[in-house]
């Protein structure tokens, strides 16, 4: 079921959206729904860490730090946040 809503856009944003909708041959509302769907799907995707990311994590244990065993969860979280922006 579709629900009516109102949003405020900059004039340039509205013009760009209308132009794109016209180019695609769809309504402005359909274009906005597609954009929202793509945004939701992108937000739901979980990217797998790269091989290099795993190797950096393994390397944490080879550091000169003497608190890795005690703080492994915290250090792992920091490394993942740094490498994946989370």
Biopython code that builds the backbone (N, CA, C, O; Angstrom):
import numpy as np
from Bio.PDB.StructureBuilder import StructureBuilder

atoms = [
    (1, "UNK", "N", (0.838, -1.173, 0.000)),
    (1, "UNK", "CA", (0.000, 0.000, 0.000)),
    (1, "UNK", "C", (0.884, 1.238, 0.000)),
    (1, "UNK", "O", (1.828, 1.327, 0.785)),
    (2, "UNK", "N", (0.597, 2.158, -0.840)),
    (2, "UNK", "CA", (1.368, 3.395, -0.924)),
    (2, "UNK", "C", (0.808, 4.414, 0.059)),
    (2, "UNK", "O", (-0.400, 4.480, 0.282)),
    (3, "UNK", "N", (1.686, 5.194, 0.635)),
    (3, "UNK", "CA", (1.301, 6.239, 1.567)),
    (3, "UNK", "C", (1.798, 7.565, 1.042)),
    (3, "UNK", "O", (2.952, 7.693, 0.634)),
    (4, "UNK", "N", (0.938, 8.532, 1.053)),
    (4, "UNK", "CA", (1.309, 9.857, 0.578)),
    (4, "UNK", "C", (2.183, 10.551, 1.613)),
    (4, "UNK", "O", (1.938, 10.462, 2.816)),
    (5, "UNK", "N", (3.214, 11.249, 1.119)),
    (5, "UNK", "CA", (4.108, 11.991, 2.011)),
    (5, "UNK", "C", (4.556, 13.269, 1.317)),
    (5, "UNK", "O", (4.393, 13.424, 0.106)),
    (6, "UNK", "N", (5.118, 14.174, 2.093)),
    (6, "UNK", "CA", (5.612, 15.424, 1.532)),
    (6, "UNK", "C", (7.064, 15.598, 1.968)),
    (6, "UNK", "O", (7.414, 15.362, 3.124)),
    (7, "UNK", "N", (7.896, 16.014, 1.027)),
    (7, "UNK", "CA", (9.291, 16.308, 1.348)),
    (7, "UNK", "C", (9.660, 17.660, 0.753)),
    (7, "UNK", "O", (9.043, 18.123, -0.206)),
    (8, "UNK", "N", (10.666, 18.277, 1.334)),
    (8, "UNK", "CA", (11.171, 19.545, 0.820)),
    (8, "UNK", "C", (12.518, 19.288, 0.162)),
    (8, "UNK", "O", (13.397, 18.657, 0.748)),
    (9, "UNK", "N", (12.669, 19.780, -1.057)),
    (9, "UNK", "CA", (13.904, 19.621, -1.807)),
    (9, "UNK", "C", (14.397, 20.978, -2.275)),
    (9, "UNK", "O", (13.618, 21.918, -2.431)),
    (10, "UNK", "N", (15.681, 21.066, -2.493)),
    (10, "UNK", "CA", (16.247, 22.240, -3.138)),
    (10, "UNK", "C", (15.750, 22.246, -4.587)),
    (10, "UNK", "O", (15.480, 21.188, -5.154)),
    (11, "UNK", "N", (15.632, 23.420, -5.177)),
    (11, "UNK", "CA", (15.146, 23.501, -6.557)),
    (11, "UNK", "C", (15.992, 22.668, -7.506)),
    (11, "UNK", "O", (15.465, 21.983, -8.383)),
    (12, "UNK", "N", (17.300, 22.730, -7.328)),
    (12, "UNK", "CA", (18.199, 21.969, -8.205)),
    (12, "UNK", "C", (17.985, 20.459, -8.027)),
    (12, "UNK", "O", (18.058, 19.706, -8.999)),
    (13, "UNK", "N", (17.726, 20.020, -6.805)),
    (13, "UNK", "CA", (17.471, 18.601, -6.569)),
    (13, "UNK", "C", (16.197, 18.159, -7.288)),
    (13, "UNK", "O", (16.173, 17.126, -7.958)),
    (14, "UNK", "N", (15.150, 18.952, -7.139)),
    (14, "UNK", "CA", (13.870, 18.620, -7.775)),
    (14, "UNK", "C", (14.025, 18.595, -9.295)),
    (14, "UNK", "O", (13.517, 17.689, -9.957)),
    (15, "UNK", "N", (14.717, 19.574, -9.843)),
    (15, "UNK", "CA", (14.912, 19.632, -11.290)),
    (15, "UNK", "C", (15.664, 18.387, -11.775)),
    (15, "UNK", "O", (15.291, 17.778, -12.777)),
    (16, "UNK", "N", (16.720, 18.019, -11.055)),
    (16, "UNK", "CA", (17.514, 16.851, -11.438)),
    (16, "UNK", "C", (16.667, 15.580, -11.378)),
    (16, "UNK", "O", (16.753, 14.734, -12.268)),
    (17, "UNK", "N", (15.851, 15.444, -10.334)),
    (17, "UNK", "CA", (14.996, 14.270, -10.209)),
    (17, "UNK", "C", (13.948, 14.227, -11.313)),
    (17, "UNK", "O", (13.702, 13.170, -11.894)),
    (18, "UNK", "N", (13.337, 15.358, -11.601)),
    (18, "UNK", "CA", (12.342, 15.402, -12.678)),
    (18, "UNK", "C", (12.976, 15.057, -14.020)),
    (18, "UNK", "O", (12.390, 14.328, -14.820)),
    (19, "UNK", "N", (14.175, 15.581, -14.264)),
    (19, "UNK", "CA", (14.876, 15.277, -15.514)),
    (19, "UNK", "C", (15.177, 13.787, -15.630)),
    (19, "UNK", "O", (14.990, 13.187, -16.688)),
    (20, "UNK", "N", (15.646, 13.196, -14.533)),
    (20, "UNK", "CA", (15.963, 11.767, -14.554)),
    (20, "UNK", "C", (14.703, 10.931, -14.756)),
    (20, "UNK", "O", (14.705, 9.974, -15.530)),
    (21, "UNK", "N", (13.631, 11.295, -14.059)),
    (21, "UNK", "CA", (12.365, 10.572, -14.221)),
    (21, "UNK", "C", (11.889, 10.650, -15.666)),
    (21, "UNK", "O", (11.439, 9.656, -16.236)),
    (22, "UNK", "N", (11.990, 11.827, -16.248)),
    (22, "UNK", "CA", (11.571, 12.010, -17.642)),
    (22, "UNK", "C", (12.425, 11.143, -18.575)),
    (22, "UNK", "O", (11.906, 10.498, -19.486)),
    (23, "UNK", "N", (13.729, 11.137, -18.336)),
    (23, "UNK", "CA", (14.639, 10.336, -19.159)),
    (23, "UNK", "C", (14.295, 8.845, -19.068)),
    (23, "UNK", "O", (14.346, 8.123, -20.063)),
    (24, "UNK", "N", (13.944, 8.398, -17.855)),
    (24, "UNK", "CA", (13.606, 6.987, -17.642)),
    (24, "UNK", "C", (12.176, 6.654, -18.063)),
    (24, "UNK", "O", (11.813, 5.483, -18.176)),
    (25, "UNK", "N", (11.375, 7.684, -18.293)),
    (25, "UNK", "CA", (9.989, 7.458, -18.664)),
    (25, "UNK", "C", (9.110, 6.999, -17.521)),
    (25, "UNK", "O", (8.157, 6.246, -17.719)),
    (26, "UNK", "N", (9.441, 7.462, -16.311)),
    (26, "UNK", "CA", (8.659, 7.097, -15.129)),
    (26, "UNK", "C", (8.265, 8.369, -14.383)),
    (26, "UNK", "O", (8.778, 9.453, -14.660)),
    (27, "UNK", "N", (7.360, 8.216, -13.447)),
    (27, "UNK", "CA", (6.931, 9.366, -12.658)),
    (27, "UNK", "C", (8.000, 9.739, -11.636)),
    (27, "UNK", "O", (8.869, 8.935, -11.296)),
    (28, "UNK", "N", (7.916, 10.956, -11.163)),
    (28, "UNK", "CA", (8.815, 11.406, -10.105)),
    (28, "UNK", "C", (8.653, 10.529, -8.870)),
    (28, "UNK", "O", (9.638, 10.158, -8.233)),
    (29, "UNK", "N", (7.412, 10.200, -8.535)),
    (29, "UNK", "CA", (7.149, 9.354, -7.363)),
    (29, "UNK", "C", (7.807, 7.983, -7.513)),
    (29, "UNK", "O", (8.383, 7.464, -6.557)),
    (30, "UNK", "N", (7.725, 7.394, -8.710)),
    (30, "UNK", "CA", (8.342, 6.086, -8.939)),
    (30, "UNK", "C", (9.862, 6.186, -8.813)),
    (30, "UNK", "O", (10.499, 5.291, -8.257)),
    (31, "UNK", "N", (10.432, 7.249, -9.315)),
    (31, "UNK", "CA", (11.881, 7.428, -9.193)),
    (31, "UNK", "C", (12.286, 7.526, -7.727)),
    (31, "UNK", "O", (13.267, 6.906, -7.316)),
    (32, "UNK", "N", (11.555, 8.285, -6.946)),
    (32, "UNK", "CA", (11.876, 8.423, -5.523)),
    (32, "UNK", "C", (11.729, 7.077, -4.822)),
    (32, "UNK", "O", (12.560, 6.736, -3.980)),
    (33, "UNK", "N", (10.696, 6.305, -5.147)),
    (33, "UNK", "CA", (10.543, 4.973, -4.540)),
    (33, "UNK", "C", (11.736, 4.082, -4.883)),
    (33, "UNK", "O", (12.240, 3.357, -4.026)),
    (34, "UNK", "N", (12.184, 4.140, -6.133)),
    (34, "UNK", "CA", (13.344, 3.334, -6.540)),
    (34, "UNK", "C", (14.611, 3.758, -5.801)),
    (34, "UNK", "O", (15.408, 2.918, -5.384)),
    (35, "UNK", "N", (14.784, 5.055, -5.647)),
    (35, "UNK", "CA", (15.963, 5.554, -4.936)),
    (35, "UNK", "C", (15.931, 5.100, -3.479)),
    (35, "UNK", "O", (16.954, 4.686, -2.934)),
    (36, "UNK", "N", (14.770, 5.177, -2.852)),
    (36, "UNK", "CA", (14.638, 4.741, -1.454)),
    (36, "UNK", "C", (14.915, 3.246, -1.344)),
    (36, "UNK", "O", (15.598, 2.807, -0.418)),
    (37, "UNK", "N", (14.392, 2.466, -2.279)),
    (37, "UNK", "CA", (14.638, 1.016, -2.266)),
    (37, "UNK", "C", (16.119, 0.707, -2.405)),
    (37, "UNK", "O", (16.650, -0.133, -1.678)),
    (38, "UNK", "N", (16.794, 1.385, -3.338)),
    (38, "UNK", "CA", (18.246, 1.166, -3.506)),
    (38, "UNK", "C", (19.008, 1.532, -2.240)),
    (38, "UNK", "O", (19.948, 0.840, -1.849)),
    (39, "UNK", "N", (18.599, 2.614, -1.608)),
    (39, "UNK", "CA", (19.252, 3.041, -0.373)),
    (39, "UNK", "C", (19.064, 1.986, 0.718)),
    (39, "UNK", "O", (20.010, 1.660, 1.435)),
    (40, "UNK", "N", (17.862, 1.459, 0.844)),
    (40, "UNK", "CA", (17.596, 0.431, 1.846)),
    (40, "UNK", "C", (18.411, -0.821, 1.573)),
    (40, "UNK", "O", (18.975, -1.406, 2.497)),
    (41, "UNK", "N", (18.480, -1.238, 0.316)),
    (41, "UNK", "CA", (19.238, -2.431, -0.036)),
    (41, "UNK", "C", (20.725, -2.235, 0.236)),
    (41, "UNK", "O", (21.387, -3.144, 0.736)),
    (42, "UNK", "N", (21.247, -1.073, -0.083)),
    (42, "UNK", "CA", (22.663, -0.791, 0.164)),
    (42, "UNK", "C", (22.951, -0.776, 1.653)),
    (42, "UNK", "O", (24.017, -1.216, 2.083)),
    (43, "UNK", "N", (22.018, -0.277, 2.442)),
    (43, "UNK", "CA", (22.204, -0.225, 3.886)),
    (43, "UNK", "C", (22.168, -1.616, 4.492)),
    (43, "UNK", "O", (22.803, -1.866, 5.517)),
    (44, "UNK", "N", (21.428, -2.524, 3.867)),
    (44, "UNK", "CA", (21.287, -3.885, 4.386)),
    (44, "UNK", "C", (22.458, -4.786, 4.010)),
    (44, "UNK", "O", (22.690, -5.811, 4.650)),
    (45, "UNK", "N", (23.194, -4.399, 2.969)),
    (45, "UNK", "CA", (24.307, -5.230, 2.521)),
    (45, "UNK", "C", (25.449, -5.180, 3.521)),
    (45, "UNK", "O", (25.819, -4.120, 4.025)),
    (46, "UNK", "N", (25.991, -6.343, 3.791)),
    (46, "UNK", "CA", (27.145, -6.433, 4.677)),
    (46, "UNK", "C", (28.335, -6.826, 3.824)),
    (46, "UNK", "O", (28.323, -7.859, 3.156)),
    (47, "UNK", "N", (29.345, -6.005, 3.854)),
    (47, "UNK", "CA", (30.526, -6.322, 3.067)),
    (47, "UNK", "C", (31.447, -7.231, 3.868)),
    (47, "UNK", "O", (31.682, -7.019, 5.058)),
    (48, "UNK", "N", (31.952, -8.229, 3.199)),
    (48, "UNK", "CA", (32.876, -9.146, 3.849)),
    (48, "UNK", "C", (34.249, -8.501, 3.924)),
    (48, "UNK", "O", (34.680, -7.833, 2.984)),
    (49, "UNK", "N", (34.934, -8.701, 5.042)),
    (49, "UNK", "CA", (36.290, -8.164, 5.152)),
    (49, "UNK", "C", (37.199, -8.806, 4.095)),
    (49, "UNK", "O", (37.016, -9.965, 3.721)),
    (50, "UNK", "N", (38.156, -8.051, 3.635)),
    (50, "UNK", "CA", (39.107, -8.554, 2.650)),
    (50, "UNK", "C", (40.140, -9.454, 3.314)),
    (50, "UNK", "O", (40.262, -9.481, 4.539)),
    (51, "UNK", "N", (40.863, -10.172, 2.510)),
    (51, "UNK", "CA", (41.949, -11.017, 3.026)),
    (51, "UNK", "C", (42.965, -10.164, 3.795)),
    (51, "UNK", "O", (43.470, -10.564, 4.844)),
    (52, "UNK", "N", (43.248, -8.976, 3.244)),
    (52, "UNK", "CA", (44.212, -8.087, 3.886)),
    (52, "UNK", "C", (43.716, -7.664, 5.272)),
    (52, "UNK", "O", (44.508, -7.541, 6.206)),
    (53, "UNK", "N", (42.420, -7.445, 5.400)),
    (53, "UNK", "CA", (41.865, -7.059, 6.701)),
    (53, "UNK", "C", (42.062, -8.179, 7.718)),
    (53, "UNK", "O", (42.422, -7.926, 8.868)),
    (54, "UNK", "N", (41.825, -9.423, 7.286)),
    (54, "UNK", "CA", (42.048, -10.554, 8.196)),
    (54, "UNK", "C", (43.513, -10.651, 8.601)),
    (54, "UNK", "O", (43.829, -10.920, 9.760)),
    (55, "UNK", "N", (44.397, -10.430, 7.645)),
    (55, "UNK", "CA", (45.818, -10.535, 7.956)),
    (55, "UNK", "C", (46.257, -9.443, 8.935)),
    (55, "UNK", "O", (47.112, -9.682, 9.787)),
    (56, "UNK", "N", (45.678, -8.247, 8.816)),
    (56, "UNK", "CA", (46.000, -7.192, 9.779)),
    (56, "UNK", "C", (45.507, -7.573, 11.171)),
    (56, "UNK", "O", (46.151, -7.264, 12.174)),
    (57, "UNK", "N", (44.366, -8.244, 11.223)),
    (57, "UNK", "CA", (43.848, -8.680, 12.524)),
    (57, "UNK", "C", (44.750, -9.742, 13.137)),
    (57, "UNK", "O", (45.020, -9.731, 14.338)),
    (58, "UNK", "N", (45.212, -10.660, 12.292)),
    (58, "UNK", "CA", (46.140, -11.673, 12.784)),
    (58, "UNK", "C", (47.399, -10.992, 13.302)),
    (58, "UNK", "O", (47.976, -11.408, 14.307)),
    (59, "UNK", "N", (47.814, -9.947, 12.607)),
    (59, "UNK", "CA", (49.012, -9.223, 13.004)),
    (59, "UNK", "C", (48.895, -8.526, 14.347)),
    (59, "UNK", "O", (49.912, -8.190, 14.954)),
    (60, "UNK", "N", (47.682, -8.303, 14.825)),
    (60, "UNK", "CA", (47.529, -7.682, 16.148)),
    (60, "UNK", "C", (48.213, -8.505, 17.231)),
    (60, "UNK", "O", (48.792, -7.957, 18.169)),
    (61, "UNK", "N", (48.141, -9.822, 17.092)),
    (61, "UNK", "CA", (48.758, -10.695, 18.090)),
    (61, "UNK", "C", (50.273, -10.675, 18.036)),
    (61, "UNK", "O", (50.931, -11.091, 18.990)),
    (62, "UNK", "N", (50.838, -10.196, 16.935)),
    (62, "UNK", "CA", (52.286, -10.165, 16.789)),
    (62, "UNK", "C", (52.862, -8.817, 17.218)),
    (62, "UNK", "O", (54.050, -8.556, 17.028)),
    (63, "UNK", "N", (52.038, -7.984, 17.783)),
    (63, "UNK", "CA", (52.528, -6.662, 18.184)),
    (63, "UNK", "C", (53.342, -6.756, 19.462)),
    (63, "UNK", "O", (53.425, -7.815, 20.084)),
    (64, "UNK", "N", (53.927, -5.666, 19.837)),
    (64, "UNK", "CA", (54.701, -5.622, 21.081)),
    (64, "UNK", "C", (53.801, -5.297, 22.269)),
    (64, "UNK", "O", (54.274, -5.148, 23.396)),
    (65, "UNK", "N", (52.506, -5.190, 22.006)),
    (65, "UNK", "CA", (51.567, -4.887, 23.091)),
    (65, "UNK", "C", (51.478, -6.086, 24.024)),
    (65, "UNK", "O", (51.491, -7.232, 23.577)),
    (66, "UNK", "N", (51.391, -5.822, 25.295)),
    (66, "UNK", "CA", (51.262, -6.911, 26.254)),
    (66, "UNK", "C", (49.827, -7.069, 26.766)),
    (66, "UNK", "O", (49.566, -7.879, 27.656)),
    (67, "UNK", "N", (48.892, -6.284, 26.195)),
    (67, "UNK", "CA", (47.508, -6.362, 26.661)),
    (67, "UNK", "C", (46.554, -6.911, 25.608)),
    (67, "UNK", "O", (45.337, -6.800, 25.761)),
    (68, "UNK", "N", (47.096, -7.511, 24.525)),
    (68, "UNK", "CA", (46.247, -7.993, 23.441)),
    (68, "UNK", "C", (45.309, -9.090, 23.938)),
    (68, "UNK", "O", (44.129, -9.093, 23.587)),
    (69, "UNK", "N", (45.803, -10.000, 24.732)),
    (69, "UNK", "CA", (44.958, -11.092, 25.223)),
    (69, "UNK", "C", (43.822, -10.561, 26.087)),
    (69, "UNK", "O", (42.707, -11.081, 26.035)),
    (70, "UNK", "N", (44.093, -9.541, 26.872)),
    (70, "UNK", "CA", (43.063, -8.988, 27.754)),
    (70, "UNK", "C", (42.070, -8.107, 27.003)),
    (70, "UNK", "O", (40.901, -8.036, 27.382)),
    (71, "UNK", "N", (42.519, -7.436, 25.946)),
    (71, "UNK", "CA", (41.684, -6.449, 25.255)),
    (71, "UNK", "C", (41.342, -6.860, 23.824)),
    (71, "UNK", "O", (41.032, -6.007, 22.992)),
    (72, "UNK", "N", (41.398, -8.182, 23.526)),
    (72, "UNK", "CA", (41.229, -8.601, 22.139)),
    (72, "UNK", "C", (39.898, -8.148, 21.522)),
    (72, "UNK", "O", (39.881, -7.735, 20.363)),
    (73, "UNK", "N", (38.798, -8.213, 22.255)),
    (73, "UNK", "CA", (37.510, -7.784, 21.695)),
    (73, "UNK", "C", (37.525, -6.296, 21.354)),
    (73, "UNK", "O", (37.073, -5.886, 20.285)),
    (74, "UNK", "N", (38.042, -5.510, 22.263)),
    (74, "UNK", "CA", (38.108, -4.060, 22.044)),
    (74, "UNK", "C", (39.017, -3.738, 20.854)),
    (74, "UNK", "O", (38.650, -2.928, 20.003)),
    (75, "UNK", "N", (40.180, -4.352, 20.786)),
    (75, "UNK", "CA", (41.122, -4.093, 19.699)),
    (75, "UNK", "C", (40.569, -4.577, 18.362)),
    (75, "UNK", "O", (40.764, -3.924, 17.337)),
    (76, "UNK", "N", (39.886, -5.708, 18.366)),
    (76, "UNK", "CA", (39.267, -6.210, 17.147)),
    (76, "UNK", "C", (38.190, -5.245, 16.669)),
    (76, "UNK", "O", (38.111, -4.942, 15.479)),
    (77, "UNK", "N", (37.370, -4.767, 17.580)),
    (77, "UNK", "CA", (36.336, -3.795, 17.233)),
    (77, "UNK", "C", (36.920, -2.519, 16.653)),
    (77, "UNK", "O", (36.404, -1.986, 15.672)),
    (78, "UNK", "N", (37.995, -2.029, 17.256)),
    (78, "UNK", "CA", (38.656, -0.820, 16.744)),
    (78, "UNK", "C", (39.192, -1.045, 15.342)),
    (78, "UNK", "O", (39.054, -0.184, 14.474)),
    (79, "UNK", "N", (39.810, -2.212, 15.116)),
    (79, "UNK", "CA", (40.378, -2.511, 13.790)),
    (79, "UNK", "C", (39.276, -2.602, 12.737)),
    (79, "UNK", "O", (39.431, -2.080, 11.633)),
    (80, "UNK", "N", (38.163, -3.261, 13.072)),
    (80, "UNK", "CA", (37.064, -3.364, 12.116)),
    (80, "UNK", "C", (36.453, -1.996, 11.839)),
    (80, "UNK", "O", (36.121, -1.686, 10.694)),
    (81, "UNK", "N", (36.304, -1.189, 12.860)),
    (81, "UNK", "CA", (35.741, 0.152, 12.672)),
    (81, "UNK", "C", (36.658, 1.005, 11.800)),
    (81, "UNK", "O", (36.191, 1.754, 10.943)),
    (82, "UNK", "N", (37.954, 0.889, 12.023)),
    (82, "UNK", "CA", (38.917, 1.648, 11.230)),
    (82, "UNK", "C", (38.895, 1.203, 9.770)),
    (82, "UNK", "O", (38.908, 2.039, 8.867)),
    (83, "UNK", "N", (38.862, -0.093, 9.536)),
    (83, "UNK", "CA", (38.943, -0.619, 8.181)),
    (83, "UNK", "C", (37.632, -0.577, 7.423)),
    (83, "UNK", "O", (37.623, -0.576, 6.192)),
    (84, "UNK", "N", (36.524, -0.541, 8.150)),
    (84, "UNK", "CA", (35.221, -0.605, 7.484)),
    (84, "UNK", "C", (34.309, 0.547, 7.861)),
    (84, "UNK", "O", (33.127, 0.532, 7.517)),
    (85, "UNK", "N", (34.826, 1.536, 8.554)),
    (85, "UNK", "CA", (34.058, 2.731, 8.865)),
    (85, "UNK", "C", (32.833, 2.487, 9.702)),
    (85, "UNK", "O", (31.818, 3.156, 9.509)),
    (86, "UNK", "N", (32.889, 1.564, 10.616)),
    (86, "UNK", "CA", (31.722, 1.253, 11.462)),
    (86, "UNK", "C", (32.029, 1.505, 12.895)),
    (86, "UNK", "O", (31.171, 1.301, 13.754)),
]
sb = StructureBuilder()
sb.init_structure("model")
sb.init_model(0)
sb.init_chain("A")
sb.init_seg("    ")
for serial, (resi, resn, name, xyz) in enumerate(atoms, 1):
    if name == "N":
        sb.init_residue(resn, " ", resi, " ")
    sb.init_atom(name, np.array(xyz, "f"), 0.0, 1.0, " ", f" {name:<3s}", serial, name[0])
structure = sb.get_structure()
